[in-house]
């Protein structure tokens, strides 16, 4: 079984927590941070299972990239 290390970004919207995997563009949500993360993990696993069945895993270079970088930055709103 291959293991992938992906990024999970989480934030609160109202009473819910949103979770997103930026490498794949997959998102989910939950009532708690833990639930949002668990739901994201499940959504990513389903996404990758489907991509594998369709023969699309090779077209996802983010899965084979040895290094990824994340950062935060600020912008000004007009």
N, CA, C and O atoms as CSV, one atom per row, in Angstrom:
chain,resi,resn,atom,element,x,y,z
A,1,UNK,N,N,0.849,-1.176,0.000
A,1,UNK,CA,C,0.000,0.000,0.000
A,1,UNK,C,C,0.897,1.242,0.000
A,1,UNK,O,O,1.739,1.399,0.884
A,2,UNK,N,N,0.719,2.113,-0.978
A,2,UNK,CA,C,1.451,3.371,-1.030
A,2,UNK,C,C,0.800,4.391,-0.111
A,2,UNK,O,O,-0.424,4.459,-0.004
A,3,UNK,N,N,1.633,5.181,0.547
A,3,UNK,CA,C,1.139,6.245,1.419
A,3,UNK,C,C,1.538,7.572,0.801
A,3,UNK,O,O,2.670,7.726,0.343
A,4,UNK,N,N,0.642,8.512,0.783
A,4,UNK,CA,C,0.902,9.852,0.261
A,4,UNK,C,C,0.808,10.860,1.392
A,4,UNK,O,O,-0.044,10.735,2.272
A,5,UNK,N,N,1.670,11.847,1.372
A,5,UNK,CA,C,1.593,12.940,2.337
A,5,UNK,C,C,1.045,14.148,1.585
A,5,UNK,O,O,1.711,14.708,0.714
A,6,UNK,N,N,-0.186,14.544,1.937
A,6,UNK,CA,C,-0.866,15.660,1.293
A,6,UNK,C,C,-1.123,16.758,2.314
A,6,UNK,O,O,-0.906,16.569,3.511
A,7,UNK,N,N,-1.581,17.891,1.837
A,7,UNK,CA,C,-1.835,19.035,2.697
A,7,UNK,C,C,-3.320,19.175,2.979
A,7,UNK,O,O,-4.144,19.028,2.076
A,8,UNK,N,N,-3.663,19.456,4.221
A,8,UNK,CA,C,-5.037,19.763,4.606
A,8,UNK,C,C,-5.101,21.190,5.127
A,8,UNK,O,O,-4.387,21.539,6.067
A,9,UNK,N,N,-5.940,22.008,4.535
A,9,UNK,CA,C,-6.153,23.380,4.986
A,9,UNK,C,C,-7.561,23.441,5.564
A,9,UNK,O,O,-8.522,23.029,4.914
A,10,UNK,N,N,-7.680,23.952,6.780
A,10,UNK,CA,C,-8.983,23.997,7.449
A,10,UNK,C,C,-9.273,25.402,7.936
A,10,UNK,O,O,-8.372,26.120,8.369
A,11,UNK,N,N,-10.542,25.790,7.861
A,11,UNK,CA,C,-10.973,27.086,8.383
A,11,UNK,C,C,-12.440,26.989,8.777
A,11,UNK,O,O,-13.164,26.094,8.339
A,12,UNK,N,N,-12.854,27.920,9.602
A,12,UNK,CA,C,-14.230,27.925,10.087
A,12,UNK,C,C,-15.079,28.869,9.244
A,12,UNK,O,O,-14.660,29.981,8.923
A,13,UNK,N,N,-16.266,28.414,8.896
A,13,UNK,CA,C,-17.283,29.223,8.213
A,13,UNK,C,C,-18.574,29.069,8.998
A,13,UNK,O,O,-19.226,28.027,8.940
A,14,UNK,N,N,-18.936,30.102,9.726
A,14,UNK,CA,C,-20.126,30.011,10.568
A,14,UNK,C,C,-19.925,28.958,11.631
A,14,UNK,O,O,-18.943,28.999,12.372
A,15,UNK,N,N,-20.853,28.005,11.715
A,15,UNK,CA,C,-20.766,26.934,12.707
A,15,UNK,C,C,-20.025,25.705,12.195
A,15,UNK,O,O,-19.805,24.762,12.956
A,16,UNK,N,N,-19.636,25.697,10.919
A,16,UNK,CA,C,-19.000,24.522,10.311
A,16,UNK,C,C,-17.515,24.780,10.074
A,16,UNK,O,O,-17.059,25.924,10.068
A,17,UNK,N,N,-16.777,23.701,9.879
A,17,UNK,CA,C,-15.366,23.765,9.513
A,17,UNK,C,C,-15.213,23.210,8.106
A,17,UNK,O,O,-15.731,22.139,7.789
A,18,UNK,N,N,-14.509,23.937,7.283
A,18,UNK,CA,C,-14.254,23.533,5.903
A,18,UNK,C,C,-12.835,22.984,5.845
A,18,UNK,O,O,-11.934,23.506,6.502
A,19,UNK,N,N,-12.639,21.934,5.060
A,19,UNK,CA,C,-11.309,21.347,4.880
A,19,UNK,C,C,-11.057,21.176,3.388
A,19,UNK,O,O,-11.959,20.818,2.631
A,20,UNK,N,N,-9.819,21.438,2.975
A,20,UNK,CA,C,-9.481,21.350,1.558
A,20,UNK,C,C,-8.078,20.794,1.384
A,20,UNK,O,O,-7.168,21.126,2.144
A,21,UNK,N,N,-7.911,19.952,0.384
A,21,UNK,CA,C,-6.606,19.445,-0.024
A,21,UNK,C,C,-6.219,20.235,-1.272
A,21,UNK,O,O,-6.724,19.941,-2.355
A,22,UNK,N,N,-5.332,21.234,-1.151
A,22,UNK,CA,C,-5.025,22.082,-2.300
A,22,UNK,C,C,-4.335,21.355,-3.447
A,22,UNK,O,O,-4.479,21.765,-4.598
A,23,UNK,N,N,-3.591,20.292,-3.169
A,23,UNK,CA,C,-2.919,19.566,-4.242
A,23,UNK,C,C,-3.910,18.954,-5.227
A,23,UNK,O,O,-3.637,18.873,-6.424
A,24,UNK,N,N,-5.060,18.525,-4.717
A,24,UNK,CA,C,-6.034,17.831,-5.555
A,24,UNK,C,C,-7.298,18.645,-5.814
A,24,UNK,O,O,-8.091,18.292,-6.687
A,25,UNK,N,N,-7.493,19.724,-5.068
A,25,UNK,CA,C,-8.714,20.518,-5.215
A,25,UNK,C,C,-9.934,19.833,-4.617
A,25,UNK,O,O,-11.065,20.127,-5.004
A,26,UNK,N,N,-9.711,18.925,-3.677
A,26,UNK,CA,C,-10.793,18.191,-3.027
A,26,UNK,C,C,-11.128,18.896,-1.710
A,26,UNK,O,O,-10.229,19.279,-0.962
A,27,UNK,N,N,-12.414,19.063,-1.431
A,27,UNK,CA,C,-12.840,19.740,-0.210
A,27,UNK,C,C,-13.944,18.953,0.482
A,27,UNK,O,O,-14.628,18.130,-0.126
A,28,UNK,N,N,-14.095,19.234,1.779
A,28,UNK,CA,C,-15.157,18.634,2.572
A,28,UNK,C,C,-15.448,19.581,3.730
A,28,UNK,O,O,-14.986,20.722,3.741
A,29,UNK,N,N,-16.217,19.099,4.704
A,29,UNK,CA,C,-16.536,19.934,5.863
A,29,UNK,C,C,-16.981,19.043,7.010
A,29,UNK,O,O,-17.146,17.834,6.850
A,30,UNK,N,N,-17.172,19.660,8.169
A,30,UNK,CA,C,-17.641,18.930,9.340
A,30,UNK,C,C,-18.014,19.894,10.449
A,30,UNK,O,O,-17.748,21.093,10.365
A,31,UNK,N,N,-18.627,19.359,11.477
A,31,UNK,CA,C,-19.045,20.177,12.618
A,31,UNK,C,C,-17.885,20.530,13.541
A,31,UNK,O,O,-17.971,21.496,14.300
A,32,UNK,N,N,-16.798,19.757,13.486
A,32,UNK,CA,C,-15.607,20.009,14.295
A,32,UNK,C,C,-14.387,19.930,13.372
A,32,UNK,O,O,-14.482,19.442,12.246
A,33,UNK,N,N,-13.243,20.414,13.861
A,33,UNK,CA,C,-12.009,20.293,13.075
A,33,UNK,C,C,-11.690,18.831,12.793
A,33,UNK,O,O,-11.294,18.480,11.681
A,34,UNK,N,N,-11.860,17.990,13.789
A,34,UNK,CA,C,-11.554,16.562,13.630
A,34,UNK,C,C,-12.461,15.916,12.587
A,34,UNK,O,O,-12.006,15.137,11.750
A,35,UNK,N,N,-13.752,16.250,12.650
A,35,UNK,CA,C,-14.692,15.692,11.681
A,35,UNK,C,C,-14.399,16.205,10.274
A,35,UNK,O,O,-14.467,15.441,9.311
A,36,UNK,N,N,-14.074,17.488,10.147
A,36,UNK,CA,C,-13.742,18.046,8.839
A,36,UNK,C,C,-12.511,17.364,8.253
A,36,UNK,O,O,-12.467,17.091,7.054
A,37,UNK,N,N,-11.511,17.087,9.089
A,37,UNK,CA,C,-10.299,16.418,8.618
A,37,UNK,C,C,-10.578,14.972,8.240
A,37,UNK,O,O,-10.076,14.492,7.223
A,38,UNK,N,N,-11.367,14.275,9.040
A,38,UNK,CA,C,-11.728,12.882,8.723
A,38,UNK,C,C,-12.522,12.824,7.423
A,38,UNK,O,O,-12.303,11.937,6.598
A,39,UNK,N,N,-13.438,13.760,7.241
A,39,UNK,CA,C,-14.232,13.787,6.014
A,39,UNK,C,C,-13.365,14.118,4.803
A,39,UNK,O,O,-13.591,13.589,3.715
A,40,UNK,N,N,-12.376,14.988,4.985
A,40,UNK,CA,C,-11.455,15.302,3.883
A,40,UNK,C,C,-10.638,14.079,3.518
A,40,UNK,O,O,-10.466,13.782,2.336
A,41,UNK,N,N,-10.131,13.364,4.517
A,41,UNK,CA,C,-9.353,12.157,4.249
A,41,UNK,C,C,-10.190,11.151,3.446
A,41,UNK,O,O,-9.703,10.557,2.484
A,42,UNK,N,N,-11.430,10.970,3.843
A,42,UNK,CA,C,-12.311,10.043,3.115
A,42,UNK,C,C,-12.557,10.530,1.687
A,42,UNK,O,O,-12.525,9.733,0.750
A,43,UNK,N,N,-12.802,11.828,1.513
A,43,UNK,CA,C,-13.054,12.380,0.183
A,43,UNK,C,C,-11.834,12.219,-0.724
A,43,UNK,O,O,-11.973,11.903,-1.905
A,44,UNK,N,N,-10.640,12.437,-0.173
A,44,UNK,CA,C,-9.414,12.274,-0.960
A,44,UNK,C,C,-9.211,10.820,-1.338
A,44,UNK,O,O,-8.836,10.526,-2.474
A,45,UNK,N,N,-9.451,9.898,-0.405
A,45,UNK,CA,C,-9.315,8.473,-0.718
A,45,UNK,C,C,-10.280,8.064,-1.826
A,45,UNK,O,O,-9.901,7.318,-2.729
A,46,UNK,N,N,-11.513,8.537,-1.768
A,46,UNK,CA,C,-12.483,8.227,-2.827
A,46,UNK,C,C,-12.057,8.832,-4.160
A,46,UNK,O,O,-12.175,8.190,-5.204
A,47,UNK,N,N,-11.565,10.060,-4.125
A,47,UNK,CA,C,-11.083,10.736,-5.337
A,47,UNK,C,C,-9.946,9.935,-5.981
A,47,UNK,O,O,-9.949,9.703,-7.189
A,48,UNK,N,N,-8.967,9.512,-5.155
A,48,UNK,CA,C,-7.823,8.772,-5.683
A,48,UNK,C,C,-8.218,7.380,-6.163
A,48,UNK,O,O,-7.689,6.908,-7.169
A,49,UNK,N,N,-9.137,6.713,-5.467
A,49,UNK,CA,C,-9.634,5.410,-5.939
A,49,UNK,C,C,-10.267,5.539,-7.306
A,49,UNK,O,O,-10.030,4.720,-8.194
A,50,UNK,N,N,-11.082,6.579,-7.471
A,50,UNK,CA,C,-11.739,6.803,-8.756
A,50,UNK,C,C,-10.713,7.144,-9.837
A,50,UNK,O,O,-10.800,6.633,-10.953
A,51,UNK,N,N,-9.749,7.997,-9.517
A,51,UNK,CA,C,-8.706,8.359,-10.482
A,51,UNK,C,C,-7.920,7.124,-10.908
A,51,UNK,O,O,-7.564,6.986,-12.078
A,52,UNK,N,N,-7.648,6.229,-9.965
A,52,UNK,CA,C,-6.925,5.003,-10.296
A,52,UNK,C,C,-7.745,4.119,-11.231
A,52,UNK,O,O,-7.217,3.601,-12.215
A,53,UNK,N,N,-9.035,3.945,-10.930
A,53,UNK,CA,C,-9.906,3.133,-11.790
A,53,UNK,C,C,-9.988,3.693,-13.208
A,53,UNK,O,O,-10.108,2.937,-14.173
A,54,UNK,N,N,-9.924,5.011,-13.330
A,54,UNK,CA,C,-10.008,5.663,-14.644
A,54,UNK,C,C,-8.646,5.800,-15.323
A,54,UNK,O,O,-8.555,6.323,-16.433
A,55,UNK,N,N,-7.591,5.332,-14.661
A,55,UNK,CA,C,-6.248,5.423,-15.229
A,55,UNK,C,C,-5.694,6.835,-15.251
A,55,UNK,O,O,-4.902,7.172,-16.130
A,56,UNK,N,N,-6.100,7.670,-14.294
A,56,UNK,CA,C,-5.697,9.073,-14.293
A,56,UNK,C,C,-4.616,9.412,-13.269
A,56,UNK,O,O,-4.184,10.563,-13.199
A,57,UNK,N,N,-4.177,8.456,-12.487
A,57,UNK,CA,C,-3.191,8.768,-11.453
A,57,UNK,C,C,-1.894,9.317,-12.042
A,57,UNK,O,O,-1.268,10.195,-11.449
A,58,UNK,N,N,-1.490,8.815,-13.187
A,58,UNK,CA,C,-0.258,9.269,-13.811
A,58,UNK,C,C,-0.341,10.729,-14.249
A,58,UNK,O,O,0.687,11.385,-14.418
A,59,UNK,N,N,-1.552,11.239,-14.431
A,59,UNK,CA,C,-1.713,12.629,-14.856
A,59,UNK,C,C,-1.785,13.585,-13.669
A,59,UNK,O,O,-2.089,14.766,-13.841
A,60,UNK,N,N,-1.511,13.089,-12.484
A,60,UNK,CA,C,-1.506,13.922,-11.277
A,60,UNK,C,C,-0.064,14.051,-10.787
A,60,UNK,O,O,0.340,13.332,-9.872
A,61,UNK,N,N,0.725,14.963,-11.386
A,61,UNK,CA,C,2.149,15.046,-11.028
A,61,UNK,C,C,2.393,15.387,-9.569
A,61,UNK,O,O,3.462,15.088,-9.038
A,62,UNK,N,N,1.433,16.000,-8.919
A,62,UNK,CA,C,1.612,16.343,-7.509
A,62,UNK,C,C,1.809,15.089,-6.654
A,62,UNK,O,O,2.373,15.170,-5.564
A,63,UNK,N,N,1.359,13.958,-7.129
A,63,UNK,CA,C,1.501,12.725,-6.362
A,63,UNK,C,C,2.909,12.161,-6.423
A,63,UNK,O,O,3.292,11.374,-5.557
A,64,UNK,N,N,3.682,12.543,-7.420
A,64,UNK,CA,C,5.035,12.014,-7.557
A,64,UNK,C,C,6.104,13.056,-7.256
A,64,UNK,O,O,7.290,12.726,-7.233
A,65,UNK,N,N,5.714,14.296,-7.025
A,65,UNK,CA,C,6.672,15.346,-6.706
A,65,UNK,C,C,7.304,15.072,-5.346
A,65,UNK,O,O,6.597,14.817,-4.370
A,66,UNK,N,N,8.627,15.124,-5.280
A,66,UNK,CA,C,9.328,14.824,-4.035
A,66,UNK,C,C,9.188,15.945,-3.005
A,66,UNK,O,O,9.229,15.692,-1.802
A,67,UNK,N,N,9.025,17.166,-3.469
A,67,UNK,CA,C,8.962,18.295,-2.548
A,67,UNK,C,C,7.767,19.178,-2.846
A,67,UNK,O,O,7.412,19.407,-4.002
A,68,UNK,N,N,7.147,19.673,-1.773
A,68,UNK,CA,C,6.056,20.640,-1.881
A,68,UNK,C,C,6.292,21.703,-0.833
A,68,UNK,O,O,6.863,21.430,0.223
A,69,UNK,N,N,5.861,22.899,-1.120
A,69,UNK,CA,C,6.061,23.999,-0.198
A,69,UNK,C,C,4.741,24.701,0.035
A,69,UNK,O,O,3.965,24.898,-0.900
A,70,UNK,N,N,4.484,25.073,1.255
A,70,UNK,CA,C,3.305,25.866,1.573
A,70,UNK,C,C,3.759,27.101,2.334
A,70,UNK,O,O,4.755,27.077,3.057
A,71,UNK,N,N,3.021,28.163,2.158
A,71,UNK,CA,C,3.340,29.407,2.847
A,71,UNK,C,C,2.077,30.221,3.009
A,71,UNK,O,O,1.031,29.886,2.453
A,72,UNK,N,N,2.178,31.268,3.756
A,72,UNK,CA,C,1.095,32.240,3.865
A,72,UNK,C,C,1.627,33.558,3.359
A,72,UNK,O,O,2.818,33.840,3.484
A,73,UNK,N,N,0.748,34.373,2.782
A,73,UNK,CA,C,1.150,35.690,2.320
A,73,UNK,C,C,-0.012,36.647,2.453
A,73,UNK,O,O,-1.166,36.232,2.552
A,74,UNK,N,N,0.297,37.926,2.455
A,74,UNK,CA,C,-0.731,38.950,2.620
A,74,UNK,C,C,-0.887,39.737,1.328
A,74,UNK,O,O,0.073,39.928,0.581
A,75,UNK,N,N,-2.104,40.187,1.079
A,75,UNK,CA,C,-2.397,41.083,-0.030
A,75,UNK,C,C,-3.284,42.212,0.509
A,75,UNK,O,O,-3.940,42.059,1.539
A,76,UNK,N,N,-3.294,43.317,-0.183
A,76,UNK,CA,C,-4.135,44.438,0.211
A,76,UNK,C,C,-5.440,44.402,-0.563
A,76,UNK,O,O,-5.458,44.110,-1.759
A,77,UNK,N,N,-6.516,44.697,0.118
A,77,UNK,CA,C,-7.823,44.816,-0.525
A,77,UNK,C,C,-8.052,46.280,-0.824
A,77,UNK,O,O,-7.697,47.146,-0.024
A,78,UNK,N,N,-8.631,46.556,-1.950
A,78,UNK,CA,C,-8.913,47.953,-2.315
A,78,UNK,C,C,-10.170,48.438,-1.684
A,78,UNK,O,O,-10.557,49.589,-1.883
